[in-house]
């Protein structure tokens, strides 16, 4: 099937309230334009340089999501245009995002990434530390950041029960912390291999790459 057909097929699985983020890592401008021409506007990238190069070349009504690990020294490159940073995992990073938001006279939307798997390669705030992390955010009273919710990645596993339990643990944390922020409404869970499980747990954003564009080169 074509890219546009893949997008249509996935959208049939999701509620109108769920945002489909098309992950364009390593994908060409031509491929992204095919998705764009099917009336899709939400795209996600793992790397700052790649996202910025694509942002320069593509229509400006695209909503760009930074979904990969973000280094503090790279924030300045995406601060002028990024719609949502999914991968906030430290106070130092938040301090820099707030600083760059102020420089660009804009509020930058963020999600807190929580490590819900037992894989050491995954980034994110430890589940047991999340409450303290959020208390620090509240104390710091950031003027150029809006914390909109949580993001997590399940283990790379064929065990659906394990994935379900990991997503459920994040959903509980999300529900527990929701009362602390007025705009805390986003739960970014689910990728190509597990998005149908994530939808059962109330995901509001799914991040899909291979199911749209095919396997990476």
N, C-alpha and C positions, 0 to 999 in steps of 0.2 A: 504493500500500500504506500501511497505518497505521504509526505509529511503532513499535508493538510488533512488527509483522510485519517491519519493517526491521531491528530489533535481532536478531530470530530468524534472519533471513537472513544477516546478517554473522557471527553466532556460529557458523553452520555452516561458515564459511570458516576459522575459527581453532581452534587447539588449546585445550584446557581450561586450559593453562598461560599463555595470552595474555589479558591484561586489556583489555577494551573500555572506553575512556573516552568517554562520550557528551558531546560538546561542546555546551554549552547557551547559547553566546553569543547574545544578543538573543532567546532563546526564552522563552516565557511559563511561568508556574507550571503552568498547565493542561497544556501540552505535556510538561513535565518529569514531572508526575504520571502521565501516560500511560506514559512510559518506566518510571517507578518501579513502577507497578502491573503491569508485565510482569516484575517481579522483578529489575529492573536497579538497581544501587546505586552505580555508579561514574560520576561526572560531573566535567566539566572546564570551567573558565572562564578567559577571557583578562584580565578586569578585576576588581580587588579589590572595588570598590564593588558591582558587579553580583553577584559571588559571595556576598558577605556578606549582601546583601539576601535572596538566595534561600536561603541557609543558615538565616536567621532564620525563614523561612516554611515550610520543608520538613522532612520527618522527619529525626531526628537520627542515623539509621543510614546515611545517605548518606555516602559517602566522597568528599570534595571534593578535586579536583586543580587547582592553580594552574598553567596551561600558558602563560600570556602573560608578556610582559616585566614584571618586578616591580621597582618602585622601593623604595629603602631605607625611605623614610618611610611606606610602606603596609604594611610587614610586620606591624606591631602589630595591625592589624585582622583578619588571618587566622591569626595565631599560636595563638589559643585552639583552633582547630578543624581547620585544614587537614591533610589526610592526606599529601599529597605536593606539593612544589614542584618542578616540572619545569625551571624556567628560571633556575637559579643561574648567573651569569656574571661575578661579581666577588668578591674577598675582602671588600670593604666590605659587600657584601650578606650574605655568610656571617656576618660579625661581628654584624650586626644580627639575623639569624635566630637565632643562638646566644643573643644577649642576650634576645630576646623569648621564646625557648624556656625560658630560665631563669626569667623572670618568670612564665611560665604553668606552670612545673613539669612540662614535658614535653619529649620529644625530638622534633624536627621532621625528618621525612624529606625528603631533597633529591636531585635529579638535577642534574648539571652539564650545562648547555646548551653544545653545541659547534657552531660555525659551519662547516657542511660544504658550503655552497653558495657560489657566486660572486656572490650578490646582496647589495649593500651594505645593504639594508633589514633583513636578518636579524641577529638578536642572537646572542651566544654567544662562548665562549672560542675564540680562534684555535687551529686544529688543532696548529700547531707549538708553541704555548705550553701545551698541556694538561699535559704532564709536570711542568713547573715549577709550574703552578697546583695540581696535586694534591700536590706536595711541600710547598707552603705550607699546604695544608689539614692535612696530616699533622703539620707542625711546630706548628700552632696548637692541636692537641689539643682540638678543640671538644667540650664535654661535653653539649651539648643539640642536637646535629645528628647525623644518620646519613646518610652519603652512600651512596646505593643503586645509582648507575649513571649513565648518560649519556642525554641527549636531543638529537635533532637534527631539522632540517627540510630536506628536499631542495629543490632549485630548483623554481620553478613552471615546469614544462616538460612538453612532450608526448614528449620524448626519454627513453624508458624505460631505455636504456643509461646515459645521464647520471645518472638517478636511482639506478639500481642501483650505479653506481660511487661515488656520494656516500654511500649507505647502507653500502656495503662498507668505505669508508674509516673510517666511524664504528665499524663492527663490529670492525675491526682495532684501533682505539684502545681500544675497550671490552675486548677480549681482553688487550691489553698491560697495562692498568691494573688489571684484575680482581684480581690477586694482592695488591694493596696495601690492599684493604679487605675485611673479613670478610663484609660483606653486599652486595657489589657484584654484583648479579644482574639489574638492570633496564636494558633497552635500549628507550627510548621513541622509536620511529620509525614513521612511517606515518600518513597522514591519509586523508580520503575518496578522494582522487584517486590515491594511490599505496600504500595499505596492503597490497595483495596482493604488491607488490614487497618491501615491508619484511618481510613474513612469511617470505619466502624467505631473508632475511638474519638471521633469528633474533630479530625484534622480540618483546619481552615485553609491550609496551603499544602499542595503536593508539589514536589520538585522532580520533574520527569525529563530524562534525557534520552536513553536508548529506546524507550517505547515510542518516542516521537521521531528521532533522527536516525535510529539504528545504532549499532555498536560503534564505539569510538575507533578511529583509525590507529 
